């Protein structure tokens, strides 16, 4: 039977959708199932066997392979711009008081900084968040 055309078509459609919706990986699992079903079709299996292969490979891929891919991709995400400053260490170059912001130097740049405690010049602080053009910092313990 020529059902391998159907599986090839589905493989390409699912793969195309996966490319458009990057990072989801559901359609990649479905395209893998369609690829295996197409291989079984080329080997002469009946359509019922092909359908079982498609469903089985797709479900196994979703349950086993997708979590591994998601975990790998999530590790590769790189923070950029001001998000990269969060969690970084900075040095106080102008004292920070509770009612007045000071200045910190981080990655060669000088930023305004606020904190809920007094911090002296030369102390090390960690960036908790970014609030507009100011860094919210916490004293290094």
N, C-alpha and C positions, 0 to 999 in steps of 0.2 A: 504494500500500500504506500501511497505517497504522503503519509502523514508527517514525514520528517520535514516537509515544507512548512507545515503549521508550526512545528516545534522551533524551526529556525526563525520563522517570523516572530513567534513569541519571545524567543531568546533575544532577538535584536530590539524588540519593543521594550522589554523589561530592562535591558542594558541601557537603552537610550533614556528611559525614565530615571534610572539610577544615576546616570551622568548629570541629568538636570537637577536631581534632588540629592546632591552630594552629602555623604555622612549618614544617610538613613539606613542603607544596606538591606532593606527588605527586598527591594527589586533586584539587587544583586543575587540574593538567595533564590528568588524566583527564576532569574535567568539561568542560574546554575542548574536548577531542576529541569528547566526546558532543554538545556544542553544535554543532560543525561538522558532525558526522554527521547531526544533526537537521535542520540547514539543507539539507544535500544531499538528505535524505529528502523535505523539503517541495518541493524542486525536481524531484522525480520520479526520482531516481537509484535504481538497483537496490540491494538489501541488500548485495551484495558490494562495490559501490563505497562505500557508507556505512561498511562495516566497514574498508575500506582507509583511508578518510578518518579514521576514529576512531583507528586504530592509528598512522597517519602523524602526525597532529596531536599525539597524546599523546606519542609518542616525541620529536618535535621540541621540544615544550614542555618535556619532562623534560631534554633535553640542552642547550637554549639558554636558555629562560626561567627555569627553576627556579634555576640558579646565580646569575642576576642578582637574583632575588627574595631568595635567601638572603643574598647579599652586602649588599643594601640593608637587610634586616631586622637583620643582625648589626651593622651600623653604628649602628642606632637604639637598641640596647640601652643602657640607662642604669644605671650602678651606683648602688646606694642603700645607705643605712646605713653600716656600717663599711667595706664594700667600696669605697665612694667615696673613702675616705681613702688607699687603697693607691696609691702613686705621687705623692701630694701632698707639698708642702713644708711643714715645720713649723719653728718656732723654739724652741730650747732655753731654758727659763726656770729650770731647776734642773739642775746639772751631772749628766751621765750618766757613770758609771764602769763598768769591766768587771764588777765584783762587785756593783754597786748600781744600781738603776734611778733615773732622774731624771724630770723632767717636761718636756713640750713643749706648746706652744700651737699648735693647728691649727683653722682655721675658727671661731675664737672660743671654743674649748673647750680645757680642760687635760686632758692624758692622761699616764698613766705610760708611760715609754719605756725600752727596753733596747737596748743596742748592744754589739758585740764590741770596741769601742775607747772611749777616754775622749773626751768631748765637753764643751766649755766652754759657759757661759751666753752666749747671743746667737748661737751658731752655727746655721746652717741645716742641716736634715737632711731626708732623704726617707723616707717610710714604705714599708718593704718588705712588711710583713704585719701582721696583727692576731693577737695571741695572747691570747685571753680578753679581759681589760680593759687589756692593755698593747699598745703599738705597738712593733714591732721596726723600728728605724730604722737608716739608714746615713748617714754623714757626707757632706755635699754637697762634691764635689770642685771 
